[in-house]
Amino acid sequence: MKYFGTDGIRGKALVKLTPELAFKVGQSLKPVINPKMIIIGGDTRQSSPLLGLSIANGAMLAGIDVLYCGITSTPMLAHYAKVNHALGIMITASHNPFTDNGIKIFHNETKLANNLEIKIEDFIDSNEIIKSPTYGSFRFVDDVEETYLKLYNQINMTQTKFKVGYDSANGANYLIAKKVFDVIAPNSIQIGNTPDGLNINKGVGSMHLESISSLVKTHHLDFGFAFDGDADRLNLVDQNHIYDGDFIVYMIGKYLKSKNQLPNNKVVLTKMSNPGMLEALSNLGIGYTLTDVGDKYVLDAMLKEGLVVGGESSGHILLTHLIHSGDGLLAATYLLSILTELNMTPEEYTKEVKLYPLKTINIPNVSKDSINHPKVINVKEEVLEMLGDKSLLLLRPSGTEPLIRLTVSHENSSLVEKAIETLRNVIEEVNR
């Protein structure tokens, strides 16, 4: 699609994602969805208020009422929209730098369906301007935090004995995270909590785990959590290891199964998951469904199968028995309560997991359609046969750059290298 990617609209703020485009998005909501009211929030980027208010302007001109939240995390915005039976719009580019921004739309408790995205794109490219006889209202709201914190009543938030740190990425959860951790871990240490509009995700957060790793080692902490700019992503580190989203799904799934609270004894992961992790789940008697990359695909599979735990290796964690959208902070709090109850560290609780060697490379300056070339398809099938069942092979075109990403995993590292080299050579060959 022209504007929407796997996680809403995203692009260079005020260059590709302009106030004019945001205005048209606001306008499009009337003919495409026809909501009575929308709720808008944004992260700490310098451009977020302008883009949010531009959407509000377009929506109000079309006769839609607007509630404006100001700085809020994506899960807080999504939950508040659900409680108020309204369309939710989050202004954020997630883990990207401040120069980017984006628009995420939550409709009927999930991210926008593809068919509605196409209709919004068609309206954006049209010359139509909707002017309602009655202008929509605009109101600031101040009960988003109060509404969100009620979710934590579902968790046994007893104080933990563990010494922990957390990194808010100079992003949207820097205030709410402190309120939550001050209850469950009052001696915890927070970093990434001084946003200035320009430093979101800059050297901190889930994309820069060196910061939380350094904090954990310097202060001799047991482990630390890292969020991204809009707080829907979570990674975990301790003195020696990094635990990605798959590990977090594994730990929570393992716990719920031990309590007979894991529906169908099954979780949802993506096709990027390490085969060693899938083997560890199977050894526990936990099944799995693998989806395309994108938390909306994970959520769709969970809802279809009635499952409550799912996520991506990137750190998007979905716990639908707690909240309907991905929430890094809630997942961190829930995991911390589990480890506290069990009196076990992440290393102790995942000691049986043996990850396979995994390698990802970018193949630049090639056509994204190369993955559909007959020669590439034939070679890929040969490589898959060579690797066998307990392996991972994924060819994905980048959504923003002229390159293809190739990921291979197998218990034999030499076969990983052979597969990478074979596929890279054939892709480069068909592009000469």
N, C-alpha and C positions, 0 to 999 in steps of 0.2 A: 504494500500500500504506500501511498505518497507521504502521508504524515504520521500515521500510527505504526508503531513497532510492536514488539512483544509486551511492552509495558507502557502503553499510552503514547502520547506525542512527546518527542524529545529532540532538542537541537540547540544550537548556539543562541543564548538569550539575547533578544533584541536584534538578532541578525536573521536567523531562520525562524525562531519562535518569537514573533513580534507582537506588540500590543494589538496591531490590526488583526493578526491571525487569531489571537486570544479572543478579541471582540467577536469574530465570526464564529468561534466555537460556542461562545455564550449565546449568540443568535440561533445557532443550529439546533440547540436543545429544544426549542419550541416545536419545530416541525418534525423532528426526529423522535423525540421522547415525550414532549408535552408535559413536563413536570410543573406542579404548582409552585414548588419551592426548591431551591438548590442551596447547598452548604459548601462554602469555599474556605479552604485553609492552605497554608504554605509553609515551606521550610525557611531556613535562615538566610537564603541567598539574597543578595542585594536586589535582584530583579523580581523576586517572588511577589511583593505587594503590587507592583505595577501590572504584572500579568494577571494576578488574581482580580484586581479591580477592573481590568479591561474585560475579563469574562463577565464580571458582574454587570458592567455597563451594557454589554450586548444582551445579556439575559433580561435585564430590567426593561430595556427598550422593547423587548419582545413580550413583556407583560409577566415575567417570572419574578417571584419574590426571592430575595437573597438574604441568607444568614452568613455573616463573615466572622471567621474564627481567629484570624491573624496567624501567628506561628503555632503550628500544631504538627504532631507526627502523623504519618499516613494512617497507622492503625487507629489513632484517636479520632481522626476525621472520619474514617470509614465506619467506626462504631457509632459515632454521634449521628451520622447520616442514617444508619440503620434504625437507631432508637427513635429518630424523628420522622421516619418513613419518607425520607427525602433523597434526592440525587446528591451524591458527594463528589466534589472536585478538589483534588489535591495538586498544588503547584510545587513540583519538585523534579529534580533530575537524579534523585536517589544518591548513588555513590559517585556520581560524576563531579568534576570541579565546578566552582561557582560560575564560570563562564557559560555553562550549559544550564538549561532548565527544561521543564517538561510539564505535561498535564495528564494526570491520572483521573479517570472517571469511574465512580462506583455506582452501579445501577442494579437494583434488586439484589443487594447484598454482595454482589460480585463485580469484578471489573467488566467493562463494557464488552458486549458480544461483537464479534467481527462484522456481522451484517449492519449493526448500528454504526460502527466505526466507518464503514464504507459510505453510509448515508451522510454522516457528518463531513467526511472529506468532499463529497459531491457538493454539499452546501457551501463549504469554505471556498471552493473554486467557482461558485456561482456569483452573480452580481446582485443577488437578492438581499435586501435589507428589510427586516420585519419591524414594523412600528405599530405596537399595540395601542388601541384607544386609551387603555389604562396602563400607566407606567408601573412596573413592579416595585415593591418596597425594598428597603435596605436596612439591615439591623446588625449591629455587632452583638455577639453572644459571649458570655463569660462562664458558662457552666459546662464547657467541654471536658475540662479536667475532672470535675466532680462526677460527671457521667461515666467517664472512662475508669476512674479508680474503683468504681463499684464492681468491676470485673475481678478485681483482686480478692474479693470475698470468697471466690471459688478455690483459692489456694491457701494452704496452711502456711501463712507467712510468719512462722516462728523465727526468731533470730537464729542465724547460723553461727557456727563456731569457726567456719572457714574465713580466712583473710582473703578478701577479693578486691579487685579493681575493675573499673569499667570506663570505656572510652565512648563518648557521645558524638565524636566526629565533628565537633563544633556545629552540630546540626539540630534537628527538630526536637530531640528528646532530652536536651541538656538540662532542662528544668524538671520535667516529670520523672526522669530517671533518678535524679537525686532524691526526690520525695519518696520513691519506692524503695531505693536502696537504703535510705536513712532508717527505714522501718526494719527491713530484713537483715541488713548488714551495716549497722550504724558506724562502724569503724572502717568502712570501705573507702577507697580512694578513687576520685573521678578525675579524668583528663578529657581533653576535647570539649571543654565546657565554657569557652570564651569566644562565642561567635561574633564576627564583626561584619558579616555580609560577604566577605571575600575569602574566608579561610575554611569554609565547609569542606570536609574530606581532605584538607591539605595536610598531608603527612600524618593523619590520624584516621581512626575509624577502621571499618572492616576491610578496606582496601589497602591499609597500611598497618598491618599487624605488628610491625616492628615497634610501634609506639606502646601498645599494650603489653607486648612481650618484654620490653625494656622495663616498664613499670613493675611487672610481676617479679622480674629478677632483682631489680634494684631494691625493692621493698620486701623481698622474700615473701611474696604472697602465694597462696595456694593456687589460685588461677584468676583469670581475668576475662571479661566480656568486651566485645567490640561491636558497635552498631554502625550503621551507615547513616547518610545524611538525613533520610526521612524515617529512619528507625524501624523499617520493616525487615531488616536483615540482621543476622547475629552470627558471630564466630566466637570461639572459645580458645584460650591458650592457657598452658601452665608453664612450669619451668623448662620443660623439654619438648613439648608437642603443640601442634595446632590441630584443633578439632573443628572440622568444617560442618556444614549443614547436615550432611549425611550422618556424621557421628552423633549430632544432636538428636536427629530422628531416631537413630539406633538406641541411644540411651533412654529416651522417653518411651519408645516402643517396647523396649525390654522391660522397663518398669511397669508399664500398664499391663503387659502380658502376665507379669508375675502376680498382678492383682486381679487377673481375669477381667480387665477393663479395656482390652484392645479388641474392638469389633472385628470379627472374622480372623483374628490373629494376623492382621495384614496392615502394611503401611504403603505409602506412595512416594516414590522417588523419581528421578529423571534418567534419561538414557546416558547422562554424564556420570552416573554413579560408578564407583570403583567396583570391579567384580569381587574383590576381596571383602568389601562391605556386604555385598549381596550374599556371599557365601556365609558370612558370619550371621546374618539375619536368618538364613535357611537353617543353620545349625541350632538356632534358638527355637525353630518351629514357627518363625514369622515369615509370612509370604509378602510379596511386593508386586505392585504394578509400576511399570516404568513409562513415563510420559515424555513428550517433547520438552525441551528446556523452556521455562516460563512458569511462574507460580500460578498463573491463571489456568494452565493445563493441569497442574497438580491438583488445584482446588476442584476443577471440573471432574477429575477422576475420583477424588474423595467423595464428592457429593453423589456421584452416580453409584458408587459402591457402598455408601454408608460408612466410610472410614473416618477416623478422627485425627490421625497423625500423618503428616506428609511434609515434603520439603525439597529443596535443591541444595546441591553441594555448595553453592554460592552463599548460602546462609538464610534464604527465605524459608521460614518455618511456619507451617500451618497446623494449628491445634484447634480444630473446629468444635471441640467440646468446651472450649474456653472463649473463643472469639472467631468470627467468620472470615477474617482476613489475616494475612501474615503480620506478625507482631514480634519483633526482636526482643523488646523489653519484657513482655509477658512470658515469652518462651524462656528467657534468661531467669526470670523469677521462678517459674515453674520448675526448671531444671535445678536451680539452686535449692529449692525446697525438697526435691527428690534426693539429691546428694546429701543434704543435711539429715534427712530421715534415715538414709542408709548408712550414714557416716562413712562415705566412700568418696575418694577423689575421682575425677574423670579418668585418670590413668588406671586406677584400680577397677573401675566399672567397665572399661572397654579393653581390658588386657587380652581378651581372646580374639580381638579383631586384628587380622593380618592383611594389610592393604597390599594390592599388587602394584608392581611398577607401573606408573602412568606418565605419559608424556603428551603435551599439547604443543603444536607449532602453528605459526601463521604462515600461509603461503601467499605472499603479496603480489600485487600487480597481475592478477589473473581474473578471468571472467568468472562471475559467480555461477554461471550456467555450466561451468566445467564439470561440476559434480554429476550432471546429467548426460555427459558425453558418453557414447557407447563404449569407447575404449576404457574410460575411467570406471564405468560400471562393471565391465568385465574383470578388470584388475582388482577392483574392490571385492568382487565375489571370490576371486582366487585367494586374496589375503584373508578374508573371513574364514574360508575353508582351512587355511593354514593355521589360523589362531584357534579355531575350535569354539566350543560353546562358552567356556569360562573366560570370556574376554570382552573388551569394549573397543568398538571402532565407530567413530563418529566424524562425518564430514559435514561442516556447517558453513554456509556463506555468512560473512559479517553483515549485520544490518546497517552499518554506517560507513564501512571502508571497503575498498576494492580488494578484498582478500578472502581466502577460505581458511577456516580453522580445522585442523586435523588433530583428533585425539585418539590415542591408542593405549590400551592397558592389557597386560597379560602377566601371569606369574613368572614367565621367562623374559627377562629384560632384553636379551639379544633378539628375541622375536619382535619385541616392541620396536626396537631400532630398525629391524629389517622391514617391518610393515610401514613405518613412517617413511623410510627412504624410498620404498617401492611406489607408494602412493604419491609422494611429492614429485618423483621423477615423471610419472605418467601425467599428472596435472600440468606440470610445467611444459611437457612435451606437446600436449594438445593445445597449448596457448602460444606456441611459437609461430 
